[in-house]
Amino acid sequence: MTHIIKRRRSAALLGAAIIAGAVSIPLIYQTSSASAAPAGATVTNAGTDSSFASVVDADKPAVVTIVTTMKAQDQAEDGDSSQMQEQFKQFFEQQGIPGPRQAPAPKSDERAQALGSGFIVSPDGYIVTNNHVIANATEIKVTLDDGTELAGKLIGADPKADLAVVKVDAKKPLPTVAWGDSEKLRLGDRVLAIGNPFGIGTTVTAGIVSARGRDLHSGPYDDFIQIDAPINHGNSGGPLVDGEGKVVGINTAIYSPNGGSVGVGFAIPADQAKTIVAKLQKDGSIDHGYLGVQIQPVTQDVADALGLAKPAGALVADVTKDSPAAHAGLKQGDTITAVGDKPVSTPKDLSRLVADLSPGDKEAITVWREGKSINLKVAIGGNDDGKQELAAFNGAEKAEPAGPRIGVALADLTPDVRERMGLPHDVEGVVVANVSPDKPAAEAGLKAGDIILSVNAETVHDASEAKKAVAAVAKAEKKSVLLLIQRGNNKTFVAVPFAAA
């Protein structure tokens, strides 16, 4: 569990409690239409004496507990969750937060369990939860509100949106909850969080919408609803419902100095979630668009320097080699102002617009270059994170080549990381986010914060490329992989053996 502290406060993902044996270790992590709540199950947002009892009666039977089993080494080395933790860590450290205290990783021969929540959206057993609740699961067990235990099957997952769909086979139609309209939420509206905190049983807490549009820099879809309803470990994936009993959010993350609730929680908006959930139910995965640029905001000073009428757009700090952006002719120093007919006001706008595109789409990109606006045509690239998650659960071969692991979790070298580490723009590589103490990488001397520049003389630009390169070396039956790393201002080669991986 990662505790991230800032001025006596911290933020983290709500995740499911990690359990090894009988000892519970808290892990701070944090469409189709379903039948609506019965008539009369309404609580107005106005009166403070209104009871949520009718809403609870209608919705609680559709909320489930999810327990997943995973290999401890998978939990310790998982690239997606480690990268997400690293992104949260980077975001808060930028504001003066000391580095996180991490819970000891389970030994490689142990098995870990994770506890989370979810909710049923169709009578035939489709369940929505967070991706981090089921990440790397080898087994999923779903407990219904009446105590019935059922085996869960992972239908689809989207790590970038932190959403997943699980299916259970029941002998009779299951109770459901309906999606609500999160866009109608106003600050001060009353909301209800339902889930299984700490594994003590289904629990209901109430609060208000505290803020909208919170960006925690954890991915392209950051647009969290902030709430003060108490949510804790195990609440991840549970529904946030409005006064009519409809789901307006999915509880995902918290701020906390100690892992417990302090009244600052975050939920994924329903309007964003239900579209992704519908695609996961239909196709099992989502291929998000990929452009291949590092971007930063356009300040007033930057706008003045570039001759822009106003400080808006996404300034290209770097273009990844051989990426869709590079092939389309995007250059360092360009300011992206529109994707198709949709304006780009902030880097976040660009991330969202590109992520919403499908691989293979051909889209017009408007950029400001040397004092004038020009249009470029780009063929959008893609990723297969969701397919890999599903393949891993089903025991199939992952989309990326498999091979011995060397014991590192990797994260992309983002502009924020580059700035914090004082790295020039011409340094290309991938950040070592974590090193497992009992794995070959640690024995070879790799440390968190190292930059891997190349793998067996092959330059790597992001975590995905690095994983593929290591896997390719292993597939070639090499005894070790040669990494060129940069630590501070020094570069050195490190050979990491596969034998003990």
Secondary structure as UniProt FT lines:
FT   STRAND          2..3
FT   STRAND          5..6
FT   TURN            7..8
FT   STRAND          9..13
FT   STRAND          17..20
FT   TURN            21..22
FT   STRAND          23..25
FT   TURN            39..40
FT   TURN            48..49
FT   HELIX           53..59
FT   HELIX           60..62
FT   STRAND          63..71
FT   HELIX           72..77
FT   HELIX           79..93
FT   TURN            94..96
FT   STRAND          101..102
FT   TURN            108..109
FT   STRAND          111..120
FT   TURN            123..124
FT   STRAND          126..129
FT   HELIX           131..134
FT   TURN            135..136
FT   STRAND          139..143
FT   TURN            145..146
FT   STRAND          149..158
FT   TURN            159..162
FT   STRAND          163..167
FT   HELIX           182..184
FT   TURN            187..188
FT   STRAND          190..195
FT   HELIX           197..199
FT   STRAND          203..214
FT   TURN            220..221
FT   STRAND          224..227
FT   TURN            233..234
FT   TURN            236..237
FT   STRAND          239..241
FT   TURN            243..244
FT   STRAND          247..255
FT   STRAND          265..269
FT   HELIX           270..283
FT   STRAND          293..297
FT   HELIX           300..306
FT   STRAND          314..319
FT   TURN            321..322
FT   HELIX           324..328
FT   TURN            332..333
FT   STRAND          335..339
FT   TURN            340..341
FT   STRAND          342..343
FT   HELIX           347..355
FT   TURN            359..360
FT   STRAND          362..369
FT   TURN            370..371
FT   STRAND          372..379
FT   HELIX           385..393
FT   TURN            394..395
FT   STRAND          408..412
FT   HELIX           415..421
FT   TURN            425..426
FT   STRAND          430..435
FT   TURN            437..438
FT   HELIX           440..444
FT   TURN            448..449
FT   STRAND          451..455
FT   TURN            456..457
FT   STRAND          458..459
FT   HELIX           463..475
FT   TURN            476..477
FT   STRAND          480..487
FT   TURN            488..489
FT   STRAND          490..497
FT   TURN            499..500
//
